[in-house]
Amino acid sequence: MRQKLLNEGAKELSYEIREIVKKADQLRKLGINIFWENIGDPIQKNAEVPAWMKEIIANLVMDNKTYSYCHSKGILATREFLADINNKREGAKVSAEDILFFNGTGDAIAKIYQYLNFTARVIGPSPAYSTHSSAEAAHAHQEPLTYKLDPNNHWYPDIDDLYKKIKYNPNVVGILIINPDNPTGMVYPLDSLKKIVQIAREFKLMLISDEIYMNITYNGARAYSLAEVIEDVPGIAIKGISKEFPWPGSRCGWMEFYNRDKDHQFHKLCSAMENAKMLEVCSTTLPQLSIPKIMGDPRYIPYREDANKKIGNRSKLIADILGSIPELKFNETYGAFYNTIIFKDGVLKNGQTLPIENPEAKQLVEHWTKDENMNKDKRFVYYLLASTGICVVPISSFCSELQGFRVTLLEENEEVLRSVFTRLRNAIIEYIHSSPMITGEKELKLAKI
Ligand SMILES: Cc1ncc(COP(=O)(O)O)c(C=O)c1O
């Protein structure tokens, strides 16, 4: 090529949640049965979309109008319906004009960072959900900028850390909230949200709140939407149906703009995204048509309550199985369908292993883990995968210095769930108590003999 093709930011685009799938596929080809505890797709974990929802969608499929383009911002009646849902609650109000549809929230996230000035940074939570952190980092040609979620305090945001990082970095223009959170399953407490709004006001920042899991809370928790707390600060909520219906293949999500009239720069960013959508023509029509019909159906809220209760039960069951291992930091979850489990400092060491029956798989894992400097949680995850077939994601891949892994709470079959998590528990215990000798320790021991 006459010129370099890629821009510097492209190296920030990595998606370990999918990378681990490549490793699992290699092992699957060697005959290992994989338990996919890594991907947040309820359908892949056998969630059944209710028959009444399928009927609504089937009827739309039979209607010729479904096959056309729609308004570039999204179908007006759907935007009016969603504005109405928001406006029934206390807090910032929106009109249909403040709503913009995308092909999934993933598309919405990419658009925000695409049009942001490249010196302008958005600080997000760590452990970080890579669709946000990678896109933000790629836009800035820098590593992601993060504030800590604290595993010693229910994974709540560390507000002091956030405050300091904003105060001493004038490039920060926005704060990202993922509420409820992926990958920790934490629901932001109201008090933390109010403090975050206060910080945004003090430093003249915008707020971005990914609310794709907003209606997936359980075991007594309630998530507060950005609109309920934002007051006069400019902000964007990102919402979608991938997890809620669940219909991840619909590729349908939207943004709600709050207080667009309060800041000219913010208004210009919202307009740029609207113009970009216009150039693209529009987002997917069929799922947009289904939203008022499905969400407005009297069966929708009871359906969600029941689905949330089931996730809550799984959360408790996982807490019963993994919550008492002394070498782990375990936090019960209250929203979304993930949990991030951390190994206490010093627990993971090079040299720890799990028995792997299949000789080819053993060879492969030894090859993957031969670099002594690789992250120790990644090493654990590879051994776990080859030894038990359980596929989880290392937490060091979520822009975090912590060592741990993310599991999903999606397994519908309770017997399978119990059996997989019991095997996971046994594997954790076996791994951390297996030979911890690294080269230096071995030499020291031999010298003593
Ligand atoms: C926090 C969060 N935001 C956005 C997405 C992407 O969702 P969509 O299917 O709407 O692109 C996910 C998917 O896992 C997610 O966990």
Ligand as a Chemical Component Dictionary entry (heavy atoms), coordinates in Angstrom:
data_LIG
# 
_chem_comp.id                   LIG 
_chem_comp.type                 NON-POLYMER 
_chem_comp.pdbx_formal_charge   0 
_chem_comp.three_letter_code    LIG 
# 
loop_
_chem_comp_atom.comp_id 
_chem_comp_atom.atom_id 
_chem_comp_atom.alt_atom_id 
_chem_comp_atom.type_symbol 
_chem_comp_atom.charge 
_chem_comp_atom.model_Cartn_x 
_chem_comp_atom.model_Cartn_y 
_chem_comp_atom.model_Cartn_z 
_chem_comp_atom.pdbx_ordinal 
LIG C1 C1 C 0 -23.790 -2.722 28.548 1  
LIG C2 C2 C 0 -24.087 -3.126 27.139 2  
LIG N1 N1 N 0 -24.330 -2.171 26.236 3  
LIG C3 C3 C 0 -24.603 -2.484 24.954 4  
LIG C4 C4 C 0 -24.607 -3.797 24.519 5  
LIG C5 C5 C 0 -24.878 -4.069 23.053 6  
LIG O1 O1 O 0 -26.214 -4.337 22.846 7  
LIG P1 P1 P 0 -26.899 -4.321 21.402 8  
LIG O2 O2 O 0 -27.262 -5.746 21.119 9  
LIG O3 O3 O 0 -28.095 -3.443 21.526 10 
LIG O4 O4 O 0 -25.905 -3.798 20.426 11 
LIG C6 C6 C 0 -24.370 -4.826 25.426 12 
LIG C7 C7 C 0 -24.335 -6.233 24.979 13 
LIG O5 O5 O 0 -23.947 -7.138 25.677 14 
LIG C8 C8 C 0 -24.091 -4.479 26.772 15 
LIG O6 O6 O 0 -23.835 -5.419 27.690 16 
# 
loop_
_chem_comp_bond.comp_id 
_chem_comp_bond.atom_id_1 
_chem_comp_bond.atom_id_2 
_chem_comp_bond.value_order 
_chem_comp_bond.pdbx_ordinal 
LIG C1 C2 SING 1  
LIG C2 N1 SING 2  
LIG C2 C8 DOUB 3  
LIG N1 C3 DOUB 4  
LIG C3 C4 SING 5  
LIG C4 C5 SING 6  
LIG C4 C6 DOUB 7  
LIG C5 O1 SING 8  
LIG O1 P1 SING 9  
LIG P1 O2 DOUB 10 
LIG P1 O3 SING 11 
LIG P1 O4 SING 12 
LIG C6 C7 SING 13 
LIG C6 C8 SING 14 
LIG C7 O5 DOUB 15 
LIG C8 O6 SING 16 
# 
